[in-house]
Amino acid sequence: MGTSVLADASCLRSRPVVLFDFDGTVADTQPAIFRVVREVLSRRGYDLLDEQLFPLIGPPLEEGIRLVCDIDAEGALEAVSEYRRLFEETVTVDEIPLLPGMSDLLVDLRARGRRLAVATSRIESSAIALLSALGVTQFHAVAGRVPGVRYSKVESISAALEMLGADARDAIMVGDRKYDVLGAAELGIPCIGLYSGAAEPGELEGAGAVAVCRSVDEIASVLGVWG
């Protein structure tokens, strides 16, 4: 199956600001996330298969952990703290490649004068560090979770727009989970959904994505960059 345009997507080629989720959209972090989460949860008596871990991708991690195992809020926060330490200590850049074609897409969007930002539920400092390690320099701004300051996807999207000095009417979002679509919708921003592995079939359409894609090439076509 190829690209599906689900609503009037005429604005997608003309809006000057493109916001990207990070995990599962810019970079394929899923294998590394699953490896570290499995280690953390196994120490707590939970042995989960990959297919049981997909709900982790998208929401803040402590919420994701509570979606996949029976753990209270305090226990989830402790698990997340351990996860972040292990992720930083053990994950190498080779485990978090950019999605195929993403580097070229970012370069071409910049060349066409589009302004780019990341809006993620990942801790902001972590997203900045990973982008630096990957050699990605095309983003004008990176907005993520900041403990005590910014938590939700909506807040990250709003912060990205503020960093760019942009209005929601200028922007489109690209993301791989319903949280991206719904968070953008709260601000009146259309979202292109990308099926990269974590979302269930029909999830992005059901959340209201204006188009759904299954590769970076298809995203580029919808944005009017290639094809």
C-alpha beads as a LAMMPS data file, in Angstrom:
LAMMPS data file: protein, C-alpha beads

227 atoms
226 bonds

1 atom types
1 bond types

-500.0 500.0 xlo xhi
-500.0 500.0 ylo yhi
-500.0 500.0 zlo zhi

Masses

1 110.0

Atoms # bond

1 1 1 0.000 0.000 0.000
2 1 1 1.177 3.521 -0.811
3 1 1 0.333 6.987 0.393
4 1 1 -3.261 7.635 1.395
5 1 1 -4.514 11.224 1.411
6 1 1 -7.476 11.245 3.763
7 1 1 -8.546 14.883 3.779
8 1 1 -7.882 18.141 1.955
9 1 1 -4.086 18.100 2.063
10 1 1 -3.509 20.995 -0.335
11 1 1 -1.831 22.990 2.439
12 1 1 0.880 20.383 2.967
13 1 1 2.991 21.618 0.057
14 1 1 2.824 25.276 0.992
15 1 1 3.088 25.595 4.770
16 1 1 6.569 26.903 5.579
17 1 1 7.094 25.047 8.890
18 1 1 7.434 21.265 9.183
19 1 1 7.489 19.729 12.662
20 1 1 8.778 16.188 13.136
21 1 1 8.359 13.736 15.950
22 1 1 11.705 12.076 16.752
23 1 1 11.319 8.432 17.812
24 1 1 10.030 6.356 14.911
25 1 1 9.813 9.375 12.622
26 1 1 13.280 10.873 12.308
27 1 1 15.230 7.956 13.776
28 1 1 14.552 4.256 14.237
29 1 1 15.061 4.112 17.993
30 1 1 12.611 1.270 18.599
31 1 1 15.134 -1.625 18.818
32 1 1 17.322 0.285 21.281
33 1 1 14.341 1.367 23.368
34 1 1 12.990 -2.179 23.512
35 1 1 16.373 -3.629 24.465
36 1 1 16.859 -1.259 27.377
37 1 1 13.252 -1.418 28.556
38 1 1 13.304 -5.228 28.544
39 1 1 16.413 -5.182 30.725
40 1 1 14.877 -2.711 33.179
41 1 1 11.558 -4.541 33.392
42 1 1 13.130 -8.000 33.625
43 1 1 14.820 -6.858 36.828
44 1 1 11.315 -6.223 38.136
45 1 1 9.971 -9.616 37.111
46 1 1 8.426 -8.676 33.765
47 1 1 9.560 -10.619 30.696
48 1 1 7.822 -9.068 27.702
49 1 1 7.998 -9.784 23.984
50 1 1 8.560 -7.032 21.429
51 1 1 4.924 -7.117 20.331
52 1 1 3.918 -6.329 23.917
53 1 1 6.140 -3.252 24.031
54 1 1 4.712 -1.245 21.130
55 1 1 2.525 0.935 23.438
56 1 1 5.792 2.349 24.842
57 1 1 6.480 4.239 21.632
58 1 1 4.735 7.597 21.581
59 1 1 3.610 8.651 25.065
60 1 1 5.894 9.833 27.878
61 1 1 7.839 6.749 28.923
62 1 1 6.421 6.433 32.431
63 1 1 2.942 6.328 30.896
64 1 1 4.113 3.785 28.329
65 1 1 5.575 1.508 30.990
66 1 1 2.276 1.516 32.867
67 1 1 0.518 0.543 29.643
68 1 1 2.594 -2.632 29.295
69 1 1 2.958 -3.843 32.882
70 1 1 1.168 -3.688 36.215
71 1 1 3.247 -1.103 38.017
72 1 1 2.277 1.917 40.088
73 1 1 3.236 5.503 39.283
74 1 1 6.184 5.564 41.698
75 1 1 7.516 2.278 40.353
76 1 1 7.191 3.548 36.789
77 1 1 9.210 6.664 37.611
78 1 1 11.929 4.535 39.203
79 1 1 12.000 2.290 36.128
80 1 1 12.262 5.310 33.846
81 1 1 15.156 6.718 35.850
82 1 1 17.007 3.420 35.506
83 1 1 16.099 3.226 31.814
84 1 1 17.538 6.657 31.094
85 1 1 20.786 5.811 32.853
86 1 1 21.161 2.530 30.948
87 1 1 20.185 4.117 27.636
88 1 1 22.849 6.787 28.019
89 1 1 25.474 4.257 29.129
90 1 1 24.834 1.450 26.655
91 1 1 23.141 2.694 23.471
92 1 1 25.460 3.584 20.610
93 1 1 24.677 5.741 17.602
94 1 1 24.758 2.618 15.425
95 1 1 21.599 1.425 17.221
96 1 1 19.576 4.517 16.336
97 1 1 19.872 5.057 12.567
98 1 1 17.919 7.712 10.741
99 1 1 14.973 6.337 8.806
100 1 1 15.989 5.551 5.214
101 1 1 15.850 8.742 3.154
102 1 1 15.335 11.053 6.156
103 1 1 18.678 12.847 5.812
104 1 1 17.994 13.660 2.152
105 1 1 14.456 14.808 2.948
106 1 1 15.656 17.210 5.642
107 1 1 18.349 18.616 3.341
108 1 1 15.863 19.121 0.502
109 1 1 13.239 20.721 2.750
110 1 1 15.818 23.211 4.005
111 1 1 16.949 23.892 0.444
112 1 1 13.363 24.829 -0.409
113 1 1 13.233 27.298 2.468
114 1 1 11.096 25.250 4.842
115 1 1 11.794 25.748 8.532
116 1 1 12.148 22.529 10.480
117 1 1 11.777 21.572 14.128
118 1 1 11.502 18.498 16.294
119 1 1 8.539 18.244 18.675
120 1 1 8.933 15.125 20.787
121 1 1 7.874 13.476 24.031
122 1 1 11.510 12.445 24.545
123 1 1 13.435 14.476 27.126
124 1 1 14.642 17.517 25.193
125 1 1 18.305 17.203 26.160
126 1 1 18.283 13.560 25.034
127 1 1 16.776 14.446 21.650
128 1 1 19.382 17.176 21.130
129 1 1 22.214 14.802 22.074
130 1 1 20.979 12.057 19.731
131 1 1 20.575 14.452 16.806
132 1 1 24.099 15.730 17.398
133 1 1 25.468 12.170 17.526
134 1 1 23.682 11.398 14.261
135 1 1 25.133 14.500 12.622
136 1 1 21.709 16.017 11.938
137 1 1 21.982 19.801 11.667
138 1 1 18.922 20.724 9.612
139 1 1 16.541 21.456 12.494
140 1 1 16.134 25.068 13.493
141 1 1 14.677 24.065 16.885
142 1 1 14.217 21.027 19.111
143 1 1 11.422 20.963 21.683
144 1 1 10.853 18.027 23.993
145 1 1 9.946 17.253 27.551
146 1 1 11.604 19.413 30.200
147 1 1 10.927 18.136 33.737
148 1 1 8.833 20.610 35.686
149 1 1 8.383 22.830 32.630
150 1 1 6.992 20.882 29.678
151 1 1 5.316 17.460 29.618
152 1 1 2.711 16.807 26.927
153 1 1 3.045 16.480 23.167
154 1 1 0.902 19.597 22.768
155 1 1 3.330 21.533 24.944
156 1 1 6.288 20.326 22.871
157 1 1 4.580 21.331 19.635
158 1 1 3.691 24.739 21.075
159 1 1 7.256 25.225 22.280
160 1 1 8.662 24.321 18.857
161 1 1 6.441 26.919 17.228
162 1 1 7.477 29.513 19.797
163 1 1 11.160 28.748 19.205
164 1 1 10.623 29.344 15.487
165 1 1 8.481 32.427 15.998
166 1 1 5.800 30.654 13.982
167 1 1 2.040 30.322 14.136
168 1 1 0.097 27.060 14.042
169 1 1 -1.331 28.187 10.696
170 1 1 2.221 28.052 9.279
171 1 1 2.871 24.463 10.326
172 1 1 2.340 20.821 9.550
173 1 1 3.343 17.870 11.706
174 1 1 4.869 14.514 10.789
175 1 1 4.596 11.676 13.298
176 1 1 4.226 7.934 13.690
177 1 1 1.682 7.597 16.511
178 1 1 -1.786 8.853 17.339
179 1 1 -0.250 11.119 19.995
180 1 1 1.395 13.167 17.253
181 1 1 -1.822 13.460 15.256
182 1 1 -3.998 14.299 18.256
183 1 1 -1.476 16.720 19.775
184 1 1 -1.174 18.613 16.511
185 1 1 -4.960 18.663 16.094
186 1 1 -5.385 20.375 19.463
187 1 1 -3.496 23.308 17.961
188 1 1 -5.237 23.151 14.594
189 1 1 -2.187 21.701 12.828
190 1 1 -2.647 18.972 10.167
191 1 1 -0.516 15.870 10.638
192 1 1 1.001 13.411 8.186
193 1 1 1.041 9.957 9.773
194 1 1 3.925 7.569 9.140
195 1 1 3.523 3.843 9.628
196 1 1 7.066 2.946 10.678
197 1 1 6.291 0.000 12.945
198 1 1 4.771 1.095 16.247
199 1 1 1.250 2.190 15.282
200 1 1 -1.533 -0.355 14.989
201 1 1 -3.268 -0.658 11.597
202 1 1 -5.807 2.141 11.222
203 1 1 -4.465 4.072 14.222
204 1 1 -3.281 7.119 12.309
205 1 1 -6.379 7.324 10.126
206 1 1 -8.576 6.986 13.187
207 1 1 -6.733 9.807 14.949
208 1 1 -7.368 12.132 12.010
209 1 1 -4.144 12.201 9.991
210 1 1 -4.624 14.140 6.755
211 1 1 -2.367 11.665 4.944
212 1 1 -0.694 8.395 5.873
213 1 1 2.633 7.208 4.495
214 1 1 4.740 4.089 4.780
215 1 1 8.139 5.500 3.868
216 1 1 10.108 8.734 3.862
217 1 1 9.786 8.823 0.078
218 1 1 6.006 8.980 0.466
219 1 1 6.293 11.783 3.034
220 1 1 8.451 13.718 0.583
221 1 1 5.865 13.267 -2.147
222 1 1 3.049 14.523 0.078
223 1 1 5.173 17.543 1.035
224 1 1 5.869 18.271 -2.636
225 1 1 9.604 17.662 -2.364
226 1 1 10.032 14.554 -4.519
227 1 1 7.824 12.928 -7.090

Bonds

1 1 1 2
2 1 2 3
3 1 3 4
4 1 4 5
5 1 5 6
6 1 6 7
7 1 7 8
8 1 8 9
9 1 9 10
10 1 10 11
11 1 11 12
12 1 12 13
13 1 13 14
14 1 14 15
15 1 15 16
16 1 16 17
17 1 17 18
18 1 18 19
19 1 19 20
20 1 20 21
21 1 21 22
22 1 22 23
23 1 23 24
24 1 24 25
25 1 25 26
26 1 26 27
27 1 27 28
28 1 28 29
29 1 29 30
30 1 30 31
31 1 31 32
32 1 32 33
33 1 33 34
34 1 34 35
35 1 35 36
36 1 36 37
37 1 37 38
38 1 38 39
39 1 39 40
40 1 40 41
41 1 41 42
42 1 42 43
43 1 43 44
44 1 44 45
45 1 45 46
46 1 46 47
47 1 47 48
48 1 48 49
49 1 49 50
50 1 50 51
51 1 51 52
52 1 52 53
53 1 53 54
54 1 54 55
55 1 55 56
56 1 56 57
57 1 57 58
58 1 58 59
59 1 59 60
60 1 60 61
61 1 61 62
62 1 62 63
63 1 63 64
64 1 64 65
65 1 65 66
66 1 66 67
67 1 67 68
68 1 68 69
69 1 69 70
70 1 70 71
71 1 71 72
72 1 72 73
73 1 73 74
74 1 74 75
75 1 75 76
76 1 76 77
77 1 77 78
78 1 78 79
79 1 79 80
80 1 80 81
81 1 81 82
82 1 82 83
83 1 83 84
84 1 84 85
85 1 85 86
86 1 86 87
87 1 87 88
88 1 88 89
89 1 89 90
90 1 90 91
91 1 91 92
92 1 92 93
93 1 93 94
94 1 94 95
95 1 95 96
96 1 96 97
97 1 97 98
98 1 98 99
99 1 99 100
100 1 100 101
101 1 101 102
102 1 102 103
103 1 103 104
104 1 104 105
105 1 105 106
106 1 106 107
107 1 107 108
108 1 108 109
109 1 109 110
110 1 110 111
111 1 111 112
112 1 112 113
113 1 113 114
114 1 114 115
115 1 115 116
116 1 116 117
117 1 117 118
118 1 118 119
119 1 119 120
120 1 120 121
121 1 121 122
122 1 122 123
123 1 123 124
124 1 124 125
125 1 125 126
126 1 126 127
127 1 127 128
128 1 128 129
129 1 129 130
130 1 130 131
131 1 131 132
132 1 132 133
133 1 133 134
134 1 134 135
135 1 135 136
136 1 136 137
137 1 137 138
138 1 138 139
139 1 139 140
140 1 140 141
141 1 141 142
142 1 142 143
143 1 143 144
144 1 144 145
145 1 145 146
146 1 146 147
147 1 147 148
148 1 148 149
149 1 149 150
150 1 150 151
151 1 151 152
152 1 152 153
153 1 153 154
154 1 154 155
155 1 155 156
156 1 156 157
157 1 157 158
158 1 158 159
159 1 159 160
160 1 160 161
161 1 161 162
162 1 162 163
163 1 163 164
164 1 164 165
165 1 165 166
166 1 166 167
167 1 167 168
168 1 168 169
169 1 169 170
170 1 170 171
171 1 171 172
172 1 172 173
173 1 173 174
174 1 174 175
175 1 175 176
176 1 176 177
177 1 177 178
178 1 178 179
179 1 179 180
180 1 180 181
181 1 181 182
182 1 182 183
183 1 183 184
184 1 184 185
185 1 185 186
186 1 186 187
187 1 187 188
188 1 188 189
189 1 189 190
190 1 190 191
191 1 191 192
192 1 192 193
193 1 193 194
194 1 194 195
195 1 195 196
196 1 196 197
197 1 197 198
198 1 198 199
199 1 199 200
200 1 200 201
201 1 201 202
202 1 202 203
203 1 203 204
204 1 204 205
205 1 205 206
206 1 206 207
207 1 207 208
208 1 208 209
209 1 209 210
210 1 210 211
211 1 211 212
212 1 212 213
213 1 213 214
214 1 214 215
215 1 215 216
216 1 216 217
217 1 217 218
218 1 218 219
219 1 219 220
220 1 220 221
221 1 221 222
222 1 222 223
223 1 223 224
224 1 224 225
225 1 225 226
226 1 226 227
